[in-house]
Amino acid sequence: MKKIDRLEARLNEKVKDPGRDIDFSYLTDEELERESFKLEKLNYEYERSEHPEWSDDEIFQKMEDDLIEIMEEWGKTPEETAEMRALMKSQRPALKAFIESQRR
């Protein structure tokens, strides 16, 4: 049993959560926003292809709901999720403009 425990411990040392190794601290606020918009644009395009009949607002609402669901799974407080939802709603116009600029 101890050998199995040691093997599991060694395996856990070698297998790290790849999300922990991502570091965006070198980016400026503007660069970070642009990179996040690029990722959100991919999500937007996916939702648009899955639901071509939906309006932009419906797609953005779905994206927000999906993120809030993840935050709740991570155990974030209702205050934290409310702050994130407010932030996402405030960024909608900028995200829409970014997506439109990428279409041209």
Phi, psi and chi 1 to 4 in degrees:
 res  aa     phi    psi   chi1   chi2   chi3   chi4
   1 MET       -  -38.4 -166.4   63.8  157.5      -
   2 LYS   -65.7  -34.2  -71.6 -176.8 -179.0 -176.7
   3 LYS   -65.2  -41.0 -174.0  173.9 -176.9  177.7
   4 ILE   -63.1  -42.6  -68.2  173.7      -      -
   5 ASP   -61.7  -41.4  -68.7  -21.9      -      -
   6 ARG   -65.6  -41.4  -78.5 -165.9  -51.0  -95.8
   7 LEU   -63.8  -42.1  -71.2  173.1      -      -
   8 GLU   -62.8  -40.8  -77.4 -178.7  -14.7      -
   9 ALA   -63.1  -43.2      -      -      -      -
  10 ARG   -65.8  -40.1  -76.9 -178.2   33.5 -152.9
  11 LEU   -63.5  -43.2  178.7   63.2      -      -
  12 ASN   -63.9  -31.9  -72.4  -24.4      -      -
  13 GLU   -68.1  -37.0  -73.4  175.3   15.2      -
  14 LYS   -81.3  -32.1  -69.0 -176.4 -179.8 -172.2
  15 VAL   -98.5  107.9  178.4      -      -      -
  16 LYS  -106.3  157.8  -68.3 -176.7  178.4  179.2
  17 ASP   -69.6  116.0  179.8    2.8      -      -
  18 PRO   -62.8  -24.1   15.9  -23.1      -      -
  19 GLY   -66.2  -24.5      -      -      -      -
  20 ARG   -75.7  -23.1  -68.4 -177.6 -171.9  172.2
  21 ASP   -87.3   -5.7  -66.6  -25.3      -      -
  22 ILE   -80.0  128.5  -63.0  173.8      -      -
  23 ASP  -130.4  117.0  179.2   22.2      -      -
  24 PHE  -107.8   13.7  -65.9  110.1      -      -
  25 SER   -65.2  -20.7   62.1      -      -      -
  26 TYR   -79.7  -11.2   64.1   94.6      -      -
  27 LEU   -84.9  145.5  -65.0  174.5      -      -
  28 THR   -73.8  168.5   65.7      -      -      -
  29 ASP   -59.1  -41.0  -71.6  -14.4      -      -
  30 GLU   -65.7  -42.5  -66.5   81.9   18.8      -
  31 GLU   -66.2  -39.0  -69.1  169.0  -30.2      -
  32 LEU   -64.5  -43.0 -174.3   59.0      -      -
  33 GLU   -62.7  -43.1 -178.1  178.4   58.4      -
  34 ARG   -62.2  -43.5 -172.1  172.5   43.3 -107.6
  35 GLU   -65.5  -39.1  -68.0  -55.6  -47.5      -
  36 SER   -67.7  -36.5   69.7      -      -      -
  37 PHE   -64.8  -36.1  -80.9    2.8      -      -
  38 LYS   -61.3  -42.8  -73.9  178.9 -175.2  177.2
  39 LEU   -67.8  -42.0  -66.6  173.0      -      -
  40 GLU   -65.8  -32.7  -71.2 -175.9   62.3      -
  41 LYS   -63.0  -40.9  178.5 -179.2  176.6  -94.5
  42 LEU   -61.5  -42.8  -67.0  173.8      -      -
  43 ASN   -64.0  -42.0 -167.1   11.7      -      -
  44 TYR   -59.4  -47.7  172.0   88.2      -      -
  45 GLU   -63.3  -38.2  -70.4  171.1  -14.0      -
  46 TYR   -61.9  -49.9  170.9   78.2      -      -
  47 GLU   -62.4  -38.3  -67.6  -62.1  -20.7      -
  48 ARG   -62.4  -41.0  170.8   65.5   64.3 -154.3
  49 SER   -71.2  -33.3   69.4      -      -      -
  50 GLU   -75.5  -30.9  -70.2  -67.5  -52.2      -
  51 HIS  -135.6   70.3  -51.5  -76.4      -      -
  52 PRO   -63.4  -19.2   17.6  -25.4      -      -
  53 GLU   -83.4  -10.5   71.5  -77.9    1.2      -
  54 TRP   -76.3  149.0  -76.2   10.1      -      -
  55 SER   -79.2  166.9   69.0      -      -      -
  56 ASP   -57.9  -42.4  -78.9  -14.1      -      -
  57 ASP   -62.9  -37.3  -73.9  -26.1      -      -
  58 GLU   -66.4  -39.2  -70.6  171.9  -47.9      -
  59 ILE   -66.6  -46.3  -68.4  172.2      -      -
  60 PHE   -62.9  -37.1  -72.6  122.7      -      -
  61 GLN   -63.7  -41.8 -173.2   63.0   49.4      -
  62 LYS   -62.8  -42.6  169.5   81.7  165.9   80.2
  63 MET   -62.3  -42.9  -68.5  167.2   54.8      -
  64 GLU   -64.1  -44.9  -70.1  169.0   12.7      -
  65 ASP   -61.1  -40.2  -68.5  -16.2      -      -
  66 ASP   -63.0  -43.1  -70.5  -12.7      -      -
  67 LEU   -66.2  -41.8  179.5   60.5      -      -
  68 ILE   -62.8  -39.1  -63.8  -57.0      -      -
  69 GLU   -60.7  -42.3 -175.2  177.6  -41.6      -
  70 ILE   -64.2  -43.6  -69.8  168.8      -      -
  71 MET   -60.9  -39.7  -70.9 -178.5   70.6      -
  72 GLU   -66.8  -37.7  -71.8  170.4  -10.7      -
  73 GLU   -62.5  -33.7  -72.9  174.9   11.1      -
  74 TRP   -78.1   -3.9  -73.0  -11.4      -      -
  75 GLY    85.1   21.4      -      -      -      -
  76 LYS   -68.7  150.8  -60.6  -64.7 -178.7 -177.2
  77 THR   -74.6  159.7   65.4      -      -      -
  78 PRO   -58.6  -32.8  -26.5   34.2      -      -
  79 GLU   -65.8  -42.3  -66.8   80.3   17.0      -
  80 GLU   -65.0  -42.0  -70.2  171.9  -43.8      -
  81 THR   -68.6  -36.0   56.3      -      -      -
  82 ALA   -65.1  -40.3      -      -      -      -
  83 GLU   -62.3  -42.2  -75.6  178.0   26.5      -
  84 MET   -66.1  -42.2  179.7   55.9   75.1      -
  85 ARG   -62.3  -43.1 -169.4  174.0  -69.2  -83.3
  86 ALA   -63.0  -41.7      -      -      -      -
  87 LEU   -62.0  -45.1  175.0   65.0      -      -
  88 MET   -63.7  -41.0  -68.6 -179.8   72.2      -
  89 LYS   -64.0  -38.1  -74.8 -165.1 -175.2  -47.5
  90 SER   -69.6  -25.1   72.1      -      -      -
  91 GLN   -91.0   -5.7  -71.8 -172.7  -27.0      -
  92 ARG   -52.7  -49.7  -93.0 -168.5 -160.9 -174.3
  93 PRO   -59.2  -41.3  -23.0   33.1      -      -
  94 ALA   -67.5  -39.5      -      -      -      -
  95 LEU   -66.0  -42.5  179.2   57.3      -      -
  96 LYS   -59.0  -45.4  -79.2 -176.6  179.9 -177.4
  97 ALA   -62.1  -40.9      -      -      -      -
  98 PHE   -62.2  -46.3  177.5   80.6      -      -
  99 ILE   -62.9  -43.7  -69.7  169.4      -      -
 100 GLU   -61.2  -40.8  -73.0  -64.3  -40.4      -
 101 SER   -67.1  -29.4   72.2      -      -      -
 102 GLN   -77.4  -20.4  -61.3  -64.7  -56.9      -
 103 ARG   -74.8  -25.9  -73.2 -175.9 -175.2  160.0
 104 ARG   -75.6      -  -63.8  179.6 -156.5  150.8
